[in-house]
Amino acid sequence: MTTSDVNRPPNPDGPNSPAAVRPTPGGGDGPGTDKPPSHRAYHHPAAGWGAAKSVTGVLVREHALLDGARAIHKMNHENGGFDCPGCAWPDDIKGLRLDICENGIKHVTWEMTHKRVGAEFFAQHTVSELQNWSDFALEDQGRLTEPLVYDAASDRYRAIAWQDAFDLIGRELRALESPNQAAFYTSGRLGNEATFLYQLMAREFGTNNLPDCSNMCHEASGRALQAALGTGKGTADLKDWEMADALFILGVNAASNAPRMLTALAEAYRRGAQIVHINPLVEAAATRTIVPHELTQMALFKATRTSTLNLQVRVGGDMAFLRGMAKAVLEQSRSNRKALDREFIDRHTHGFEEYRALCEATSWPELEAQSGLTRTDMVKAADIYTRSDRTLISWCLGLTQHEHGVDTVREIVNLLLLRGNLGREGAGPSPVRGHSNVQGNRTCGIDHRPSQQFLDRLADVCRIDPPREHGMDTVDIIKAMPLGMGNLTLAYFQILEAFQARLRGARLGTNEPPKSPSSPLD
C-alpha cells in the first residue's frame, strides 16, 4: 500500500482523480498535504475548546451540521440512543447528557456519509492503481453499494448480483477438503445479533477458526484474568471508578483512545482521589482537561487536573514497575501490618509465600533497569497504594501488546490481591477496550477457543454438532496461509500490511466493509 503522502501537493482535480493520491510503496494512512512533517508541544487542556473547534470543522466539512447535532444528542444514551462506534468506554449510568468526545463524533459523522462508490468508480481505476492509494484516500471515496468481484483480465472489480456473490462463496466453501481450511474473521464493529449468526454459520460449517481483533488487543488480559480470577473480564465497572481512592492508569493515551475517561478522571481529582499515570509519554489526558459537557467550565476556560503523579516508564517496563510496587509493599509490611490484607490473602488466595520470595529475589537494580524508573519512583507509587482503601488499576494496549503481556496483567492481579482490592466497591482490575463492542463479540461466540459449556449449549439450543477442537487465532491464521490453509478468508477487517502478500495467495477472500478499505485490493 502507500506511505503517508506528507509531501504531495494538493490536487485540483478532486479526490476521485487518479492523481489524487501519489503512488508510493509501503503502507499509508492520512490525507495528503503540502506541509512537511512536524510536531510541537500541546499546552492546552485535553478536550475543551480545541475538541469543540475540531468537531465543528468535521461537521461542516461533511455537511452534517443538522444530522450530526441530532446524533450527538442520542449518542451513548440508554433510551432511544445508540452506543458510540468508537472506543468501548461504558455509558454513564446516571443519564449524563452529551456524554461524547471528539473521536466519537468523527466516527458517527463518517458513518452518516453520503459518499458512495459504485461500479463507475471501479470502471475508472484498476486494482493495480488502487493498491498505490493511501488507506485514507480509499475510504474517503465512500460506501460500497453492491457486491463486487475481481476480474483478473481487466484488473478491475465489477459488480455482481447478491445471489451470484452468495453462490460463489458457497461453491468455494463446499470445495474445501476440510472446514478448517476456512477462517471467519470479524471485529467489534459487528453487532451482537450478526455476531451470533456469524459464529453459528462457521460452527455449523464445521470450524472454530474464528479469529478476531481481540487476538491483537486484550487477548492477553483475558488469558491472564481467566487464569488468576476465573473470569476473562475486568471486575470493576463505572461505579467503581466513581468510588476509588486511587486510580492507576497504565499503557493508555486516554485523550486519544478513550476520551470519555476524562470525565471520570476529572471527577476523581475533584473528590481527592490519587491518579497515577504510568506511560512512556506524558500525554494530554495525564495533565488537565476541560470536559465539553461541563458548560460552566467551558465558558470560564476552567481546566481540571487529571493526575496527581506521572511516571514515565520504559517501553515494555510496566511489569518491572508493578513488581517493584509489590516489592515495596511487602517491604512496608515488615513495619506496617496494614500494608497487607492478611485475612484476604489467607482466605482467598494461594501461593503468597512463593510470590513473596519471588519479589524478594528480584533486586532493585534489576527493577530499575527494566522499568526505566528509580526505586524512589516505585516506592512513591507503593505509598499511594498502601494509603488507599480502595484501588482500581486500569490498562490498555500499552501493556497487552508486549510479548510478556499476559505476565504483566497477572502482576496487576497479584498487586491488587496483596491488599484485597477485589470483589468490593471502588476496587479491582479494569481493562479498557480500545474498540467498541469487542466484548460483545466474545460474549456472542466469536472465540477460537470456546468453552465446552458454550458448545454444549449451542448444540442443545441450535440443534447443531459444533466442532470441539480449538481453532486458530489471527497470528496462527496468517502463519498457516502460505502452508495451504488459506484457500478462503472471510474477512471483516482492514488487513495488516504484513498480511497482504499472504492474502494475495488465498483462492478467495470476501470482505464485507461498508466503505472502500485496502484489504480487498490484496
BELKA-V659353 format. One record per residue. N is the residue number from 0. RES is the residue in one small letter. SS is DSSP state (H for helix, E for strand, C for the rest). Layout:
N&RES&SS, N&RES&SS
//
This chain:
0&m&C, 1&t&C, 2&t&C, 3&s&C, 4&d&C, 5&v&C, 6&n&C, 7&r&C, 8&p&C, 9&p&C, 10&n&C, 11&p&C, 12&d&C, 13&g&C, 14&p&C, 15&n&C, 16&s&C, 17&p&H, 18&a&H, 19&a&H, 20&v&C, 21&r&C, 22&p&C, 23&t&C, 24&p&C, 25&g&C, 26&g&C, 27&g&C, 28&d&C, 29&g&C, 30&p&C, 31&g&C, 32&t&C, 33&d&C, 34&k&C, 35&p&C, 36&p&C, 37&s&C, 38&h&C, 39&r&C, 40&a&C, 41&y&C, 42&h&C, 43&h&C, 44&p&C, 45&a&E, 46&a&E, 47&g&H, 48&w&H, 49&g&H, 50&a&H, 51&a&H, 52&k&H, 53&s&H, 54&v&H, 55&t&H, 56&g&H, 57&v&H, 58&l&H, 59&v&H, 60&r&H, 61&e&C, 62&h&C, 63&a&C, 64&l&H, 65&l&H, 66&d&H, 67&g&H, 68&a&H, 69&r&H, 70&a&H, 71&i&H, 72&h&C, 73&k&C, 74&m&E, 75&n&C, 76&h&C, 77&e&C, 78&n&C, 79&g&C, 80&g&C, 81&f&E, 82&d&C, 83&c&C, 84&p&C, 85&g&C, 86&c&C, 87&a&C, 88&w&C, 89&p&C, 90&d&C, 91&d&C, 92&i&C, 93&k&C, 94&g&C, 95&l&C, 96&r&C, 97&l&C, 98&d&C, 99&i&C, 100&c&C, 101&e&H, 102&n&H, 103&g&H, 104&i&H, 105&k&H, 106&h&H, 107&v&H, 108&t&H, 109&w&H, 110&e&H, 111&m&C, 112&t&C, 113&h&C, 114&k&C, 115&r&E, 116&v&E, 117&g&C, 118&a&H, 119&e&H, 120&f&H, 121&f&H, 122&a&H, 123&q&H, 124&h&C, 125&t&C, 126&v&H, 127&s&H, 128&e&H, 129&l&H, 130&q&C, 131&n&C, 132&w&C, 133&s&C, 134&d&H, 135&f&H, 136&a&H, 137&l&H, 138&e&H, 139&d&C, 140&q&C, 141&g&C, 142&r&E, 143&l&E, 144&t&C, 145&e&C, 146&p&C, 147&l&E, 148&v&E, 149&y&E, 150&d&E, 151&a&C, 152&a&C, 153&s&C, 154&d&C, 155&r&E, 156&y&E, 157&r&E, 158&a&E, 159&i&C, 160&a&C, 161&w&H, 162&q&H, 163&d&H, 164&a&H, 165&f&H, 166&d&H, 167&l&H, 168&i&H, 169&g&H, 170&r&H, 171&e&H, 172&l&H, 173&r&H, 174&a&H, 175&l&C, 176&e&C, 177&s&C, 178&p&H, 179&n&H, 180&q&H, 181&a&E, 182&a&E, 183&f&E, 184&y&C, 185&t&E, 186&s&C, 187&g&C, 188&r&C, 189&l&C, 190&g&C, 191&n&H, 192&e&H, 193&a&H, 194&t&H, 195&f&H, 196&l&H, 197&y&H, 198&q&H, 199&l&H, 200&m&H, 201&a&H, 202&r&H, 203&e&H, 204&f&H, 205&g&C, 206&t&C, 207&n&C, 208&n&C, 209&l&C, 210&p&C, 211&d&E, 212&c&H, 213&s&H, 214&n&H, 215&m&H, 216&c&C, 217&h&C, 218&e&H, 219&a&H, 220&s&H, 221&g&H, 222&r&H, 223&a&H, 224&l&H, 225&q&H, 226&a&H, 227&a&H, 228&l&H, 229&g&C, 230&t&C, 231&g&C, 232&k&C, 233&g&C, 234&t&C, 235&a&C, 236&d&C, 237&l&H, 238&k&H, 239&d&H, 240&w&H, 241&e&H, 242&m&H, 243&a&C, 244&d&C, 245&a&E, 246&l&E, 247&f&E, 248&i&E, 249&l&E, 250&g&C, 251&v&C, 252&n&C, 253&a&H, 254&a&H, 255&s&H, 256&n&H, 257&a&C, 258&p&C, 259&r&C, 260&m&H, 261&l&H, 262&t&H, 263&a&H, 264&l&H, 265&a&H, 266&e&H, 267&a&H, 268&y&H, 269&r&H, 270&r&C, 271&g&C, 272&a&C, 273&q&E, 274&i&E, 275&v&E, 276&h&E, 277&i&E, 278&n&C, 279&p&C, 280&l&C, 281&v&C, 282&e&C, 283&a&H, 284&a&H, 285&a&H, 286&t&C, 287&r&E, 288&t&E, 289&i&E, 290&v&C, 291&p&C, 292&h&C, 293&e&C, 294&l&H, 295&t&H, 296&q&H, 297&m&H, 298&a&H, 299&l&H, 300&f&C, 301&k&C, 302&a&C, 303&t&E, 304&r&E, 305&t&C, 306&s&C, 307&t&C, 308&l&E, 309&n&E, 310&l&E, 311&q&C, 312&v&C, 313&r&C, 314&v&C, 315&g&C, 316&g&C, 317&d&H, 318&m&H, 319&a&H, 320&f&H, 321&l&H, 322&r&H, 323&g&H, 324&m&H, 325&a&H, 326&k&H, 327&a&H, 328&v&H, 329&l&H, 330&e&H, 331&q&H, 332&s&C, 333&r&C, 334&s&C, 335&n&C, 336&r&H, 337&k&H, 338&a&H, 339&l&C, 340&d&C, 341&r&H, 342&e&H, 343&f&H, 344&i&H, 345&d&H, 346&r&H, 347&h&H, 348&t&C, 349&h&C, 350&g&C, 351&f&H, 352&e&H, 353&e&H, 354&y&H, 355&r&H, 356&a&H, 357&l&H, 358&c&H, 359&e&H, 360&a&H, 361&t&C, 362&s&C, 363&w&H, 364&p&H, 365&e&H, 366&l&H, 367&e&H, 368&a&H, 369&q&H, 370&s&H, 371&g&C, 372&l&C, 373&t&C, 374&r&H, 375&t&H, 376&d&H, 377&m&H, 378&v&H, 379&k&H, 380&a&H, 381&a&H, 382&d&H, 383&i&H, 384&y&H, 385&t&H, 386&r&H, 387&s&C, 388&d&C, 389&r&C, 390&t&E, 391&l&E, 392&i&E, 393&s&E, 394&w&E, 395&c&C, 396&l&H, 397&g&H, 398&l&H, 399&t&H, 400&q&C, 401&h&C, 402&e&C, 403&h&C, 404&g&H, 405&v&H, 406&d&H, 407&t&H, 408&v&H, 409&r&H, 410&e&H, 411&i&H, 412&v&H, 413&n&H, 414&l&H, 415&l&H, 416&l&H, 417&l&H, 418&r&C, 419&g&C, 420&n&C, 421&l&C, 422&g&C, 423&r&C, 424&e&C, 425&g&C, 426&a&C, 427&g&E, 428&p&E, 429&s&E, 430&p&E, 431&v&C, 432&r&C, 433&g&C, 434&h&C, 435&s&C, 436&n&C, 437&v&H, 438&q&H, 439&g&H, 440&n&H, 441&r&H, 442&t&H, 443&c&C, 444&g&C, 445&i&C, 446&d&C, 447&h&C, 448&r&C, 449&p&C, 450&s&C, 451&q&H, 452&q&H, 453&f&H, 454&l&H, 455&d&H, 456&r&H, 457&l&H, 458&a&H, 459&d&H, 460&v&H, 461&c&H, 462&r&C, 463&i&C, 464&d&C, 465&p&C, 466&p&C, 467&r&C, 468&e&C, 469&h&C, 470&g&C, 471&m&C, 472&d&C, 473&t&H, 474&v&H, 475&d&H, 476&i&H, 477&i&H, 478&k&H, 479&a&H, 480&m&H, 481&p&H, 482&l&H, 483&g&H, 484&m&H, 485&g&C, 486&n&C, 487&l&E, 488&t&E, 489&l&E, 490&a&E, 491&y&C, 492&f&C, 493&q&C, 494&i&C, 495&l&C, 496&e&H, 497&a&H, 498&f&H, 499&q&H, 500&a&H, 501&r&H, 502&l&H, 503&r&H, 504&g&C, 505&a&C, 506&r&C, 507&l&E, 508&g&E, 509&t&E, 510&n&E, 511&e&C, 512&p&C, 513&p&C, 514&k&E, 515&s&C, 516&p&C, 517&s&C, 518&s&H, 519&p&H, 520&l&H, 521&d&C
//
